[in-house]
Amino acid sequence: MRTQNATAYRFLTPYLLIFAIFWIWPIISSFLISFQATRTVPWRFAPAFNWGRLIGDPAFYNALKNTLLILVIQVPVMIALAIVMAVLLNSPLLKARGLYRFAFFAPVVVGEVAYSAVFRLMFSLDFGIVNKLLESVGLEKIDWFSNVTPAMAVIMIAVTWRWAGYNAIIILAGLQSIPEDVYEAATLDRVSKLKQFFYITLPLLKPVIVFCAVLSIIGTMQLFTEPFLITERGGPGGGTETLGLLLYRQGFRSLNFGYASAVAYTMAGLAIAITLVQLWLTREPK
Amino acid sequence: MAAVTLTNVVKRFGVFEVVHGANIDIADGEFVVFVGPSGCGKSTLLRMIAGLEDISGGKIAIGGKVMNDVEPADRGIAMVFQSYALYPHMTVEQNLSFGLRMNGNPKADTDRRVKRAAEILRIDELMQRRPKQLSGGQRQRVAIGRAIVREPQVFLFDEPLSNLDAELRVQMRVEISRLHKELGVTMIYVTHDQTEAMTLADRIVVLKAGNVEQIGAPLDLYDDPANRFVAGFIGSPKMNFLSAKVVETSNSAATVELVNHGGARLRKPLCDAFPAIGAEVVLGVRPEHFFEAGEGDCDIPVKADVAEHLGSVSYVYANAGAEELIVEREASRQRASGDHFTVSIKAERALLFDKKGARIR
């Protein structure tokens, strides 16, 4: 048995080496870097330098506020939408179900740059279809990218469009695992379809919904592509800058690796903390 | 309480007809068991009575009222599912009261009904547990309790004991029987287990491939089956079937020759139909209706292949010519594997079937 294990580990060694060098070490290294002043040569150990700056940095609080705002508004809306989509996909009345399933899932496989470009076009002030539609129903067109609120809305709409279908497919799998006879028992108990949804479907979907919510929270904490490409690097005036974008700006434009590492660890810490709170709030009663 | 009447009930799934015009009358307070092999349409029939499946043709009436287009909840029925169908996120108490609470039933009445069901089924101490914290038997009790709180006119059971182990099945069988006596309501029970059917039913409905083969009291079906299928399905171990040929007829009997047993002959008195000489027939003999050599009307030698000793009786799986027979023996007459012995058939305890399986009486 021991010989077998040794052989297995020998086969695993190349992978483990690569994993250690390119995955484990950067995690440790960035943690150490976050305690160093990296704008001096050579770098020097200064624990309060980056973490101290983080606590008093208005740019950090702006990015944190924007990220949390997107998280608080977009994630619940997207999950609710995903549940509705999953219920529709699960309906026996729906024809061409496979086609709809593909259509809902398709946004995930569209390239990020391509979909961001399309969203910029759709929300363009003068040529965008959204403003054309608003004008066609007698509303004034909106300058989506020059004001913070509409720009944030565009990001939330884009992220929701991209990920709602993905979550709907996961929730659909959860829906299909609920035994049909539970609903039949409720039907015999004269429980309406609406009440069945709220009293049976939603509680039984809770683990799947929590899973989707956790994935979405982690994804939102890392949000980068949409504010980088759709609202052009967190514009207008940093109004849509997220923590992911702040990290990028500090790390790869200002080459301030220490501060960027501190931001990265803050993002990870927040994601873990929010997830733990959520898991605690939605825990199964004993 | 209510009678249930099925008149020419047909069920089609697309172009496939799975129930072909079932006619069944179930009296008020009767315990009727639908029994048959997998795919015979027994559960479909039950689900049509419940309203969970549409009726493609015919009529279903409960308490004299046609229910074809009535919503399941308005039919006055309650159903116990094979998989229990308990709400996994609710406690036992919530499971029992859910339907009543959702319909705005007064709390005092809900509590009374839940308490009564819990007392009847002796699940008072489980009320705060969730289904996953219960054993199979306890879950089944809760499922039955959920049916009791509805105070239905008709109870429907869809193979409720099939997920339980043998010992618990016997125990629950007794409980269901006790419940029927206590509540006195009409119960329709679906099972593929003929032992359950025999022990529980006032009357059994035997189904095969969507057709009602025979309806009758358990012992009537056992003693006087209408055809070879019912004869083989009712009784455990199942009836032996011996190939035979009619060699002589008179106006009151037919003599058959057992083709695989060296020309052994049996004169079978008949009253209705007389098969033609030379007709191929089948002789049915239950394992317990083989007698000691010389005690019956026709002796056949057999060789014991395997013997199952159950204590009070033994079942000997024997080879006889090209046929395999199951012979029941009392413990004192146990046979060991390899033994050669002779069994005897009494004409009065043997049944005759034609080539298509219909009974020749």
HADDOCK unambig.tbl for C-alpha pairs under 7 A between the chains (distance, minus, plus):
assign (segid A and resid 181 and name CA) (segid B and resid 85 and name CA) 5.56 0.50 0.50
assign (segid A and resid 182 and name CA) (segid B and resid 85 and name CA) 4.74 0.50 0.50
assign (segid A and resid 182 and name CA) (segid B and resid 86 and name CA) 6.48 0.50 0.50
assign (segid A and resid 182 and name CA) (segid B and resid 87 and name CA) 6.51 0.50 0.50
assign (segid A and resid 185 and name CA) (segid B and resid 85 and name CA) 6.59 0.50 0.50
assign (segid A and resid 186 and name CA) (segid B and resid 99 and name CA) 6.95 0.50 0.50
assign (segid A and resid 187 and name CA) (segid B and resid 72 and name CA) 6.98 0.50 0.50
assign (segid A and resid 187 and name CA) (segid B and resid 73 and name CA) 6.57 0.50 0.50
assign (segid A and resid 188 and name CA) (segid B and resid 72 and name CA) 5.49 0.50 0.50
assign (segid A and resid 188 and name CA) (segid B and resid 73 and name CA) 4.57 0.50 0.50
assign (segid A and resid 188 and name CA) (segid B and resid 78 and name CA) 6.88 0.50 0.50
assign (segid A and resid 189 and name CA) (segid B and resid 73 and name CA) 6.02 0.50 0.50
assign (segid A and resid 189 and name CA) (segid B and resid 99 and name CA) 4.64 0.50 0.50
assign (segid A and resid 190 and name CA) (segid B and resid 73 and name CA) 5.02 0.50 0.50
assign (segid A and resid 190 and name CA) (segid B and resid 99 and name CA) 6.61 0.50 0.50
assign (segid A and resid 191 and name CA) (segid B and resid 99 and name CA) 6.45 0.50 0.50
assign (segid A and resid 191 and name CA) (segid B and resid 102 and name CA) 6.21 0.50 0.50
assign (segid A and resid 203 and name CA) (segid B and resid 89 and name CA) 6.97 0.50 0.50
assign (segid A and resid 204 and name CA) (segid B and resid 89 and name CA) 6.85 0.50 0.50
